[in-house]
């Protein structure tokens, strides 16, 4: 009897082992598990305690790793936030979902996401974001009932990196939502951004760590802990799948790269990945196989028992490994911004191959820091990986992402974060093999990052000294020409500014924003006739994909083209065409005070009585005042309009108020003009512009 019992027990054990082995890592019972997706922006795996960073203060993440499975060889597919998160949510590689860069497109509506699938299964869905880079206009909001992308105000006006939410704000919002929906199945995505530049952790984390980056991670970890505490206290731990992953790392000067985006070494491509689901995922398991962020969506779907994504490149991590896997990576960042070659990579358990003008092969077992390119000594491994990578790229189902409209503030936010330079959409195509290798140009990239910091504090001469020599080494770089032209303009070195604007337009002739800048420089050079030709050319060009939009929904660039053309006509003394352009500008953006008060000025002060309309001028100037508030030029215009309508009793106090504001602002030239006009109003006389070309007048 005892022998029969032992045989039965042994048989049951063997069956259990067979079932477990057949399923790969985890158990087999799909259920309506909650999903808590936590993404850690700019978080290097090797800066977490569970990945071996002995001075890390990451108890929450370390506890998660001990409670589930930690992947030691997880990789992102692009070292940028938007494309990485698109891959997490869709299971698709960047060429397959079309998002290769931040800010350059919107996720296509025909590509299903985890949130949409969860919503379709009756789950409550919410996302809580920490950076503008994931704003809803980029398309990742589909399927989320709540997509909280409200950003905290900048730390100070014009702050380069102010468009983000700290971890405490993100966690507060997520916990508030979870408290209301904990009794229903949910898919909740929480995005933390704290380890991104600038590194400024709050106390006590600033003092706790000697390294500010580690301090930011420690601060973030403390709010990951709050989410975990909630799950535990609400009794949700055993029925909540927790996925924690990074979107990319940070280079810290390795390979002469600072930040992330340009290169595809493991410093920015290797990411943390942890999965926890008690009873389904083994506790404390460490998995060394190569995996990618595209594997997350298929894994979640299989654990939930839902149909797989038909087009996903990723594979469920529950499946048994069948041979060695490789992971695709890319960076097209510097191709768009600098005109250099794109990078494509394939990484496996041992070898990593990088396709570029000077191809690279690294033996990660012998050289995990990727310091020695062994391509020449390992031709067979290089040829095999090159063929695999090229075959993968050739057979991939690639798509183009729709363009996205951004307002001026949004564009500035992305540029300040270092994600947008020139948009080369209209440039002539260049064979990638004929472009410069990015790794040889990183000193130029780093100089442009430094130039952005210098521009913030107005050190334009320093920018010119820094970048001018480099522009001769990389004349194909839009970012160099853009930075230099802006600094030359600030210093009124107009010939040099014009030279770099024309070099930019030779590379990208369809950029209407830079076309506008060229016309503006011609205006400053007192060449209004040439400027008008440039502005008309700009208006004939199609609207670009990265042009900012006005509050009224029109193109900010088209509005600037019209307003600048109106000023050019004023310089020529052609007030009729100037009025026509100001009217078109008012129609294009009725919310802006500038076209309104500029049109009012000419209707009140034109030397040609046939062009004057005092009543309309008053109406426009009053509307502009209501929009702009206490503004010297607007009130100066309002005073001129009242005087044109013979309402001198109202013109005089408006002019006096404008005079006080001009003096307070230190604008002596405007103040002198207002003083002259005030004398006329006191004598019951309106002010009219002189006939002929207007040179250096003090009008709006």
Buried (B, 14 or more C-beta within 10 A) or exposed (E): EEEEEEEEEEEEEEEEEEEBEEBEBBBEEEEEBBBBBBBBBBBBBBBBBBBEBEEBBBBBBBBBBBBBBBBBBBBBBBBBBBBBBBBBBBBBBBBBBBBBBBBBBBBBEEBBBBBBBBBEBEBBBBBBBBBBBBBBBBBBBBBBBBBBBEBEEBEEEEBBBBBBBBBBBBBBBBBEBBEEBBEEBBBBBBBBBBBBBEBBBEEEBBEEBEBBBBBBBBBBBBBBBBBBEBBEEEEBBEBBBBBBBBBBBBBBEBBBBBBBBBBBBBBBBBBBBBBBBBEBBBEEBEBEEBBBBBBBBBBBBBBBEBEBBEBBBBBBBBBEBEEEBBBBBBBBBBBBBBBBBBBBBBBBEEBBBBBBBEBBBBBBEEEEEBEEBBBEEBEEBBEBBBEBBEEBBEEBEEBEBEBBBBBEEBBBBBBBBBBBBBBBBBBEEBEBEEBBBBBBBBEBBBBBEBBBEBBEEEBBEBBBEBBBEBBEEBEBBBBBBBBBBBBBBBEEBBEBBBBBBBBBBEBBBBBBBBBBBBBBBBBBBEBBEBBBBBBEBBBEBEBBBBBBBBEEEBBBBBBBBBBBBBBBBBBBBBBEBBBBBBBBBBEBBBEBBBBBBBBBBBBBBBBBEEBBBBEBBBBBBBBBBEBBEEBBBBBBBBBBBBBBBEBBEBBBEBBBBBBBBBBEEEBEEBBEBBBEBBEBBEEEEBBBBEEEEBEEBBBB
